[in-house]
Amino acid sequence: MEEKNKAAVRSRSADGRAKERVDRVDPYGFERSQDFDYESYEEFMSEYLVVLTRRSIKWSKLLKGKGKVQKNVKLKRYVRKGIPNEHRALIWMAISGAQDKLEKNPGYYQSLVGAQHDPKLMETIRTDLNRTFPDNIHFRKTSNPCLQKALYNVLLAYGLHNPAVGYCQGMNFIAGYLLIITKDEEKSFWLMDALLGKILPVYYSPDMLGLKIDNEVLGELVKMKVPGVWQTMVDHNVMWTLVVSRWFICLYIDILPVETVLRIWDCLFYEGSKILFRVALTLIHHNKALIQEAHSLPDICQIFKQITQGPFVEECHTFIEKIFTEPGSLPMATLTKLRGSCQSRIIAEES
């Protein structure tokens, strides 16, 4: 009898340790930080799971077992309210045009992976593999399967597919996120092609002109919509590129919580790059009083890190609702016009 009790205690202890290990890793394989607030997370998830369940039922009815969707007002509304994870890869592929490209180019991805590659490109990508999500269990060499090999293949294939871009730092995190969601190399490759080739305006190019332009565009939008913050930035001589470059180049990966980033990407694949501005403007507008209290450049840099943490960004469902209300109207025509004027200014300054 005593042995049975001891065995039961050992079993409970093992269960406790197993639960502790599971709790330290989120559903996407990322290890949680030492100061992770489990209590707030549990409170949020108890409400959010109800939302997810309701959305999942609605999406299942919409899809009716089909692998195709048509872009329309209803679908846009559904995307903004969140794509359940079980449908995410399918919907991203459909709304981005990646599925059409995959179907029109059978065997193309495999041919790229199997082709001869530039040794310099191979070495650059290989160097970045261990730097890609070291806090994610799926990217460790000890994992089975280990996503590093799939990541290497996707980046190498893309480098050959788009030689003008080749490989730039930051692309490894995007490809890594896509692999976590799709669990499929070919789909990740075509989604990357949709992002880098169509949705994002030349962010990943040797001169990163598109990124520089969009940093300046954000500054102009802040000047229009949150003038007090713009004035604070001018007073302390802070360039926008210093505080928001990583937001845009990483598409908020490692900036905002994983679930929030995925909700942003849902909208990004459907509505394009203006979503990146909506997120940035919401973060800035919501925290304008705090930013305007800054007394120095280091102050501003610290505040811009601070505003990407905490309950406001962790409660992803509410946050995504906010990005469509807090910044107000943001027509694509306005962005196009601002991009044109900012590009002219940047080229003139650099020439």
Buried (B, 14 or more C-beta within 10 A) or exposed (E): EEEEEEEEEEEEEEEEEEEEEEEBBBEBBBBBEEEEBEEEBEEBEEEBEEEBEEBBEEBEEBBEEEEEBEEEEEBBEBBBBBBBBEBBBBBBBBBBBBBEBBEEEEEBBEEBBEEEBBEEBBEBBEEBBEEBBEEBBBBBEEEEEBBBEBBBBBBBBBBBBBEEBBBBEBBBBBBBBBBBBBBBBBBBBBBBBBBBBBBBBBBBBEEBBBBBBBBBBBBBBBBEBBEEBBEBBEEBEBEBBBBBBBBBBBBBBBBBBBBBBBBBBBBBBBBBBBBBBBBBBBBBBBBBEEBBEBEEBEBBBEBBEEBBEEEBBBBBBBBBEBBBEBBEEBEEEBBEEBBEEBBEEBEEEEE
